[in-house]
């Protein structure tokens, strides 16, 4: 093909539709037309990015390949999303690929754009041999602490894998207790293993979508933007409105906001019935320090006397 005879538009269409080799790009880079050179440079950058993704895939496949060589066929990657936020659940995901399956572009979910995560989420969901998620809500996080809740979510995710794996790679430095499976912890695993990176994307996107739904119920907190993390806007809303039902009361900033909210409620109460209802809510929370409980009890008693003297 004589490229000199083609229009710039025709060359663009050819570059978009055909696999292009380095010799052709070299020819186009020497073209006298500025527009052709720009197209060639753009295509060259695209190819370089693709090569980098391929290199990244190979690099992140090292752990899995080593396990396959040892005879393990189904290697699962495990990761979580949502350990740090002030609200919402912690979500874990477990992913198994068939040996030889390739999904180019996997990386730590935090390094990817939202659009890229969504795209890869659909591909992983379609191509994974097995996929499981585990969700532990904020009430259980408050009850058993965030670390134990994370391990619980991971265990649940693994239990949903079908077929079951014969080896698991766990992001972080804590093994999942109570599993009758060989496992290996991998610090920064979502940047070192494709299968863990895939799990990190599934966990992150799944949790983000849950928080989008919670935003519809509790719009004043802005869960659609910060996903429950302690941003300045989130903390302002906490102080203004107090916690909502998906906040983690065992986290100190939420606990203090809840304490302030109950102080305001007691001071504004206009009847004993309202006070009794507030008292029941305080008892249900059960997470205040003894010092804060003492303050609330004193406010409660004084308010009872005040109402009784009306």
N, C-alpha and C positions, 0 to 999 in steps of 0.2 A: 504494500500500500504506500502510495506517495503522499505523505502527510502534508507536504508543501501545497498540494492542490486542494486540501480540505479547508473549509471555513473554520473559524475558531469554535463556532457552535457545534459543528460536526465533530471536531476533535474532542470537545467536552463530552458529547454523547458517547463517543467511543471509549473514552477513559472511564466513564461511569458504568459502562456495560461490559467491558472486557477486562480480563486479567492482564495487568501491565507489567512487563519486565524492565529491568534496569537499562537495557540497551535502548529500548524505545524512549524511556524518559530522558536518557542522555541526548538522544536525537532532538527531542522536543525542547530541551533546555538550550539547544544551540540555534533554535528557530529565531528568525529576525523579528518576528511579531511579539510584542510585549505581552499581549493577551495569552499567547500560547505558552510562553515561559512561565507566566503566573499559574496557568493550569497545571503545568508539569511540576512546578514547585509544590503546589497544593497536594497533588497526587503523591509526590514523594514523601511529604509529611504524613499523609494517611498511611502509606505503606510502612513507614518507620514506626508509627503508633501501633499498627497491627503486629509488626515484628516484636515490639516491646511487650505487647500482651501475650504473644506466644512464648517469649522468653520468661515472662512472669509465670505463666501456667506451668512450664517445665520446672521452674525454681520451686514453686509451691506444691509440686507433685512429689517432691523427694521423699517425704515421710511415707506417703501412701505407697509409692513404688517399693520402698524398702520393706514394708509390711507384706505387700503382695509377693515379693521374692521369698519371704519367710513362710509363705503358705496361707496367709490370711486373705480371704477373698472379699469379704464384705466389711469394709472399714467405714465406721461412722464418725462424723465430726459433730461436736457438741459446742454450742455457744449460747449466750444469753443476751438479753437487752433489758435495761431498766433497773439496774442495781442502784443507781445514784439518784433518781428522781424523788421528789417529795410526794408524788401522787401516782396512782395507777398500779397495775400489777407488774411483776417481773415475768418475762416470757423467755423460755428456752426453746431451742430448736435442735433437732438431730437430723442429719442428712447422710444418705448412703448413695454413692454412684456405682454403676457397673464398672468393673475394671476396664479401662480404655475409653470411657466416656470423657468428652472434653467440653467444657463451657468456658470459652475464652472471655477474659475480662473480670474474673472473680478477684476480689480484694477485700480487705477489711471494710466493713459496711460504712464505717465512719469516714473513710476516704472517698466514698462515692457520692455523687449527687443524688437527690431524691429520685429524679427521673431514671438515672442509671440503676439505682436499687430496685425500683419498680419493674424495670425491664428484665433485670436478672432474676427477680423474684418469680416472674412468670416462666422464664426458661427453666430455672431450677425445679419449680413445681411440676413442670411437664416432663423433664428428663431424669429426675431423681429416681433411683430404683426403690428407695424407701424414704419417707419423710414423716417426722413426728414433731409436734409442739407440746409444750407444757406451760401452763399458766397458773401462777399462785397470786391471789389477790392481796390487796393492801391489808385486810384484816388478818390474814395468816402471816403476812410479813411482820405486822405488829406483835403477833402472838409468839413467833418463833425466832425472829430477827432476820435480816435481809440475807445473810450468808446461808443460813439453813433453808430459807425460802428459795434461794437460787438453786441449791443442790436438789431440793424437792422438785422444782420445775424441770431441771435437767433429767432427773430420774424418770419423771412422767413422760418427757419427750422420747427418751430411749425406749420406754415400754410400749410406745405406739408404733415402733418401726416394724414393718412387715414386708419382706423377710427380716428377721432379727440379724444384727451384725455379729461377727465373731471377734471384733476388736473395735475399741472406741478411742478417739483422740479428743481430749477435753481441753477447751481453752482455759488457761489459768494455771494455778498451782494446787488445786484441791481436787482429789479424786471424788467421784460420786459414790457415796456409801450404799451398801445394800444391793449391789449389782453383781450377778454371777457372770461377769464378763471381764476379759483382760482389758486394761485401759492404761492410757498414758496421758499425763498432763503436759500441756504445751504452753508455756508463757508466751504471750503475744501470738497465740495460735492463729488468729484470724489474718495475720500478716505472714504466716509461715506454712499454712496448709490450705489447699483448695477446698477440701471438704469442710474444714472449720470455717473458712471464709463464706462458703455457701450457707452454713448454719447461721452465721452472724447476720447475713442478709435476710434470711427467712425470719429470724427472731426480731430484727429491727423493724422490718416492714409490717409484720404481724402486730407488733406492739403499737407502732405509729397509727395503724388503722383503728385499733381499739381506742386510742386516745382521741382520734377524730370523732368517733361515735360519742365518747364521753363529753366532748366539747358541745355537742348538741344539747345535752342534758344540763351542763353547767357552763354556759358560755362566758360568764364573767371572769373566769380564770385564764382563758386563752390557751387551753390545752391543745388546740389545733396547731399552734405555732411552737410552743416550747416542749410539748409532749410530757409535761409534768416536772421538768427540770427546774431548778431553783433560779430562774432568771429574775432580774429586777422587777419586771412587770408582774410575774407570778407572785413574788413576795409582797408586792404592794397589794395585790388582790387578796392575798391571804390575810394581811393585816386589816384590810377594809371589811371583808366579808366573813372572815374566819374560815376554817376548813370545811370542805364538803365531804360527802360519804366516801370518796375514793382517795382522800388524803391519808398519808401514813403518819398516824399519831405518835408512833414511836420515834419519829425524827424530831429533833429538839425544836427546830424552827416552827414546825407544824404544831407541836405540843404547846409552845408558848402562844401561838396564835389562837389555839383552841381555848387556852386558859383565859386570854384576854376577851375572847368572845363570850365565855360563860360569865365572866365578871360583869360584862355589859348587860347580858340577859338578866342576871339576878337584880341588878340595879334598876332595870326597866320593868321588872315584873309588877303587875298591878293586882294580883290575887294569889291566894294560897294555892289554888289549882295550877296556876302558871308556875309557881315555885316548885310544886311537887313534880311537875313535868320536867323542869330543868334539873331537879335533883336526880331523877331517874336517868336522864341522859348522862349526867356526870358519872353516875355509878356504872353505866354501861361502858363508858370509855375506859375507866380503870387504869389509865396510863399516866396520870399526873404524879408529880413528885409529892412527897409527904408535905413539904413546905407549901406548895401550891394548893394542895387539898385543904390544908389548914386555913389558908386565906379564903378559899371558896366557902368553907363551912362557916367561918366568922361572918362573911358577907350574907350568907343565907340566913343565919340566926338573926342578924340585925334587921334584915328585910322582913322576916316573919314578924318581929316585934313592931316594925314600922307599919306593916299592913294591919296588924291587930289593933293598932291605936287609931286607925282611920275613923 
